[in-house]
Amino acid sequence: MRETVRIIVTTYFTSGFGTTERELKLDDLPVRGTLPTWLRGTLIRNGPGTFQVGQQRYRHWFDGLAMLHRFAFHNGRVSYANKFLESRAYDAAQANGRISYSEFATDPCRSLFGRVATVFSPKLTDSAKVNIARIAQKYMALAETPIQVEFDPETLKSVGVFSYEPKTFGSMTTVHPHVEGDSAYNMVTRYNAISHYRFYRLKSNAAPELLAERPSREPGYLHSFGMSQNYFVLAEFPLVVNPVSLLLWLRPYIENFAWKPRRGASFSVIERRTGRLAGRFQADPFFAFHHVNAVEQGDELLVDLVGYDDASIIQHYYLQRLADPTIELPWGTLRRYRLPLRKRRGRVQGETLADACMELPRFDYERLNMRPYRYIYAVGVQPGQRQGFYNQLVKVDAASGKSWAWHEPDCFPGEGVFVGAPDRQAEDEGVVLSVVLNAAKGTSFLLALDAQTFSERARAELPHNVLFGYHGEFFSQQ
């Protein structure tokens, strides 16, 4: 039995953390089941397209060269295309046959001379592999590095780059901007002797507008931030960095950070309109990649996120560890922090809303961002099969803690993107779309679940495997 588990895990690792052999364009994928007739538009998904260049392997799930995947829906049919994101990092890898740009946890400059040269001429990656967003009417591939790549949603070709600040070295950004009307909001961490978290608004045909900033001597690693109708929410975890380490860039980006639990965690609440600090609250140490939602309710600000007791999840995503068939990923759980705005100061305690393992959370952002909501969709781990990688999709009711799950033997789903029915009356009336790796077959399929019942409606089969990625976005056809 143990040997069988080892074979399955090895297959999922090879297929999910390997390479993509071909760029394809397929007009009609075979569909099993029935897609809703109202599902019209395009799902664009981002993530690594290869974890190897020449004889070199990347070290971490968050490394690799970006690849875009496009699924277009019309009248129950699905077309598909995939393409490596055109970037300097990709061009250099193709030309040199080796990794040429620094990634999240991979540094190609191994020699002392190379590391010193990096200080004076840093080669930060522009392989924007983490998320997708439409910002100021432009389609962007997003990364934590300051360079975002604009692409054509039809051809997937790169058409330009964007950054929030003129000076790109010495800063990082989150990959989860918030969109409200025709404006997008994001946060940039500017590293210096005194670092700053800087909140920007971006509108069409306008330069980024600085709305607020907060100083920090030891800034934290931040993948996302919260935003309510009147406030930005800056959740700082005790995974922090001495800015000098990043400015010298002697190690891969994330390996400059240290976990300092005695610092605890904190929430800074910043007025969106004025940029002033409205409150700062302390909490026990914890870590999170993803905020879910922030809702103002009376005198409280409810901040929901997927939290961990520490930052060890980052270490678990190193490929060497993921290749171990006995690995058990730390469980992220849906947590809520109630920030008492009238007090402006104080200590808050997180409340676990559900026991289900969750990561890559999504909800009906289009209608319920910054508003009361109930349902969250995410990847997770089956309680009875904890070894390996994320092996199920979950739906969680934030009000009751109840959860639903979809799983299938040897299948490993990606992020579940909620697409609401156009005239929906119920919050969960729609479908959840996920790219699923079938480790037994070595291929992937696009799964469509009924969001209410969490049962399968249809799947579109792909002729190849899609590597484990992170985030995507659905753009409705008007």
VEXVO-773056 format. One line per field, with one value per residue (C-alpha): residue in one letter; x, y, z. Coordinates in steps of 0.2 Angstrom, whole numbers. Layout:
<zamars>
aa c(A:...)
x c(X:...)
y c(Y:...)
z c(Z:...)
</zamars>
This chain:
<zamars>
aa c(M:R:E:T:V:R:I:I:V:T:T:Y:F:T:S:G:F:G:T:T:E:R:E:L:K:L:D:D:L:P:V:R:G:T:L:P:T:W:L:R:G:T:L:I:R:N:G:P:G:T:F:Q:V:G:Q:Q:R:Y:R:H:W:F:D:G:L:A:M:L:H:R:F:A:F:H:N:G:R:V:S:Y:A:N:K:F:L:E:S:R:A:Y:D:A:A:Q:A:N:G:R:I:S:Y:S:E:F:A:T:D:P:C:R:S:L:F:G:R:V:A:T:V:F:S:P:K:L:T:D:S:A:K:V:N:I:A:R:I:A:Q:K:Y:M:A:L:A:E:T:P:I:Q:V:E:F:D:P:E:T:L:K:S:V:G:V:F:S:Y:E:P:K:T:F:G:S:M:T:T:V:H:P:H:V:E:G:D:S:A:Y:N:M:V:T:R:Y:N:A:I:S:H:Y:R:F:Y:R:L:K:S:N:A:A:P:E:L:L:A:E:R:P:S:R:E:P:G:Y:L:H:S:F:G:M:S:Q:N:Y:F:V:L:A:E:F:P:L:V:V:N:P:V:S:L:L:L:W:L:R:P:Y:I:E:N:F:A:W:K:P:R:R:G:A:S:F:S:V:I:E:R:R:T:G:R:L:A:G:R:F:Q:A:D:P:F:F:A:F:H:H:V:N:A:V:E:Q:G:D:E:L:L:V:D:L:V:G:Y:D:D:A:S:I:I:Q:H:Y:Y:L:Q:R:L:A:D:P:T:I:E:L:P:W:G:T:L:R:R:Y:R:L:P:L:R:K:R:R:G:R:V:Q:G:E:T:L:A:D:A:C:M:E:L:P:R:F:D:Y:E:R:L:N:M:R:P:Y:R:Y:I:Y:A:V:G:V:Q:P:G:Q:R:Q:G:F:Y:N:Q:L:V:K:V:D:A:A:S:G:K:S:W:A:W:H:E:P:D:C:F:P:G:E:G:V:F:V:G:A:P:D:R:Q:A:E:D:E:G:V:V:L:S:V:V:L:N:A:A:K:G:T:S:F:L:L:A:L:D:A:Q:T:F:S:E:R:A:R:A:E:L:P:H:N:V:L:F:G:Y:H:G:E:F:F:S:Q:Q)
x c(0:14:23:7:6:24:20:5:14:29:17:8:25:32:16:13:30:38:39:26:31:20:11:-6:-21:-37:-53:-64:-60:-70:-83:-91:-107:-116:-110:-123:-129:-126:-107:-99:-82:-64:-55:-37:-26:-8:6:23:25:41:51:67:78:92:100:94:79:70:68:51:33:33:47:47:43:26:13:-4:-19:-35:-51:-65:-83:-98:-114:-107:-91:-73:-58:-40:-23:-8:8:23:23:35:47:66:67:60:70:86:82:79:94:106:99:99:90:96:85:82:65:56:68:80:95:105:121:129:147:153:157:140:132:142:138:120:121:126:115:101:92:74:62:49:41:24:17:5:-11:-22:-32:-40:-33:-38:-44:-28:-25:-11:0:4:19:26:41:37:36:18:16:2:-4:-17:-31:-35:-17:-9:6:14:11:20:25:19:25:18:34:47:61:58:73:70:52:39:20:6:-2:-20:-26:-43:-55:-69:-78:-65:-51:-39:-30:-13:1:19:33:47:63:75:83:65:54:36:20:13:-5:-9:-25:-24:-37:-37:-26:-19:-3:-4:-10:-2:-16:-7:9:15:33:42:59:57:44:35:32:14:5:-11:-20:-38:-49:-67:-78:-68:-52:-36:-31:-13:-10:8:14:31:39:50:66:81:79:98:98:86:95:111:102:114:101:85:71:61:77:81:65:65:51:50:35:39:34:16:5:-4:-17:-16:-32:-30:-43:-44:-50:-37:-23:-23:-21:-38:-33:-19:-22:-11:-14:-5:8:1:4:-7:-5:-23:-36:-53:-64:-66:-83:-88:-102:-107:-92:-82:-71:-72:-56:-57:-42:-34:-22:-8:0:17:25:31:20:33:46:34:32:51:51:63:50:35:44:43:28:26:24:8:5:1:-18:-24:-41:-54:-51:-60:-53:-65:-56:-66:-64:-70:-56:-42:-30:-31:-28:-39:-41:-44:-59:-59:-74:-72:-61:-59:-41:-41:-30:-32:-49:-62:-79:-92:-80:-90:-105:-100:-82:-82:-100:-108:-105:-106:-98:-79:-72:-54:-42:-39:-33:-44:-44:-42:-28:-16:-1:4:-3:-20:-32:-49:-60:-70:-85:-86:-101:-93:-109:-111:-94:-102:-91:-94:-80:-76:-63:-58:-45:-27:-34:-27:-37:-31:-40:-59:-64:-83:-93:-110:-125:-130:-147:-143:-154:-144:-126:-120:-130:-116:-102:-84:-71:-55:-40:-37:-22:-26:-10:-15:-17:-4:-16:-27:-45:-56:-69:-86:-95:-112:-108:-124:-123:-104:-107:-100:-109:-95:-77:-67:-52:-35:-22:-8:-4:-6:7:1:-2:-10:-23:-34:-49:-65:-69:-88:-93:-104)
y c(0:12:9:13:30:33:30:41:55:54:55:70:78:74:81:96:102:97:106:111:103:113:129:124:132:121:127:114:104:88:92:79:85:101:119:132:142:158:154:166:173:169:161:166:157:161:150:142:134:125:122:118:127:117:107:119:116:130:127:132:132:151:150:146:154:161:153:159:148:154:145:153:148:150:140:125:124:127:133:133:141:142:152:157:175:185:192:196:181:169:176:175:157:152:160:154:138:142:152:170:180:179:172:170:157:154:164:160:170:156:162:176:186:184:189:204:209:207:221:233:226:217:205:204:193:200:183:189:172:174:182:190:206:219:236:252:243:233:215:212:197:201:197:202:210:228:224:219:213:219:206:204:193:185:181:180:190:203:221:231:233:243:248:259:268:274:266:247:240:240:237:224:224:213:202:205:223:228:234:246:254:260:261:248:249:241:242:243:240:252:245:258:262:266:256:261:253:264:262:268:270:268:274:274:286:292:291:280:291:289:288:283:277:269:267:251:247:229:226:210:199:203:194:203:217:220:234:239:253:266:258:249:235:231:215:213:196:193:186:201:207:219:230:230:212:215:230:220:204:192:178:174:186:175:168:186:185:178:172:183:177:188:203:196:201:218:226:244:252:267:279:278:296:304:292:294:280:275:261:249:232:218:200:184:179:171:171:172:174:178:190:185:200:215:221:236:231:244:249:234:230:211:205:187:178:161:160:148:148:151:154:136:134:143:130:116:123:120:107:96:94:93:78:69:57:58:77:84:102:114:118:135:139:153:165:181:196:209:226:238:254:265:260:263:252:236:217:206:187:177:166:151:150:133:118:114:116:130:140:150:157:165:171:182:197:205:208:205:213:224:218:204:187:168:157:154:142:135:121:110:93:78:74:56:58:72:66:75:91:99:86:93:108:115:127:134:144:157:159:141:133:120:114:104:95:88:76:62:48:54:71:88:103:121:137:137:153:157:163:170:167:184:185:176:177:167:171:154:153:150:138:135:133:124:116:99:88:69:62:44:50:63:76:90:95:110:106:115:113:119:131:128:109:107:93:91:99:96:94:99:87:94:83:88:92:109:113:118:137:150:162:166:178:176:190:189:192:207)
z c(0:5:-12:-21:-13:-17:-36:-36:-28:-39:-54:-48:-44:-61:-70:-59:-56:-73:-90:-103:-119:-132:-134:-141:-149:-149:-156:-148:-133:-130:-116:-105:-97:-100:-97:-94:-109:-100:-97:-110:-109:-105:-91:-91:-79:-74:-67:-70:-87:-83:-68:-77:-89:-98:-84:-70:-59:-50:-31:-26:-32:-33:-46:-64:-81:-82:-94:-98:-101:-110:-110:-120:-118:-130:-132:-122:-131:-125:-134:-127:-129:-119:-121:-112:-106:-116:-105:-103:-91:-104:-118:-108:-103:-121:-127:-114:-109:-91:-77:-79:-67:-49:-43:-27:-20:-34:-37:-53:-46:-36:-37:-25:-40:-47:-30:-29:-47:-43:-30:-43:-58:-50:-63:-55:-64:-75:-77:-70:-66:-51:-55:-69:-68:-79:-73:-81:-96:-98:-95:-84:-78:-61:-50:-33:-42:-47:-66:-72:-90:-101:-113:-127:-120:-138:-143:-126:-133:-122:-127:-113:-95:-81:-63:-50:-47:-59:-48:-49:-39:-20:-20:-21:-23:-19:-33:-27:-32:-27:-41:-37:-52:-64:-51:-45:-29:-24:-11:-14:-1:-4:5:12:29:34:23:18:13:-1:-7:-24:-35:-54:-66:-85:-94:-77:-68:-52:-37:-20:-7:9:16:32:38:44:50:47:34:32:18:11:-3:-2:9:14:8:14:9:19:24:19:30:32:41:46:51:60:44:42:33:37:21:19:15:1:-6:-6:-13:-8:-6:-15:-11:2:11:17:28:46:57:73:83:98:87:86:71:69:59:53:48:36:29:11:8:19:21:40:52:60:71:75:83:90:88:92:78:63:44:28:10:6:12:8:12:24:29:40:52:64:75:69:54:50:42:34:28:26:41:48:65:57:41:38:23:13:17:12:-5:-9:-23:-14:0:-11:-20:-3:-4:15:16:24:20:35:35:31:39:37:51:56:65:72:73:85:76:90:102:89:99:107:106:94:94:78:76:66:55:48:51:32:25:13:1:-15:-8:-20:-18:-27:-28:-42:-31:-13:-11:4:8:19:11:15:3:-1:-13:-12:-14:1:8:11:30:26:13:20:11:-5:-13:-13:-18:-16:-19:-5:-2:15:23:33:43:49:46:35:21:5:-5:-22:-25:-36:-35:-41:-46:-40:-43:-45:-39:-40:-49:-45:-60:-55:-66:-74:-66:-50:-35:-23:-18:-24:-40:-53:-57:-50:-63:-59:-69:-62:-65:-67:-60:-66:-84:-84:-92:-86:-88:-84:-71:-70:-53:-49:-35:-25:-25:-27:-40:-57:-72:-85:-89:-104:-107:-112:-122:-110:-92:-85:-71:-54:-55:-44:-49:-64:-69:-78:-90:-95:-114:-115)
</zamars>
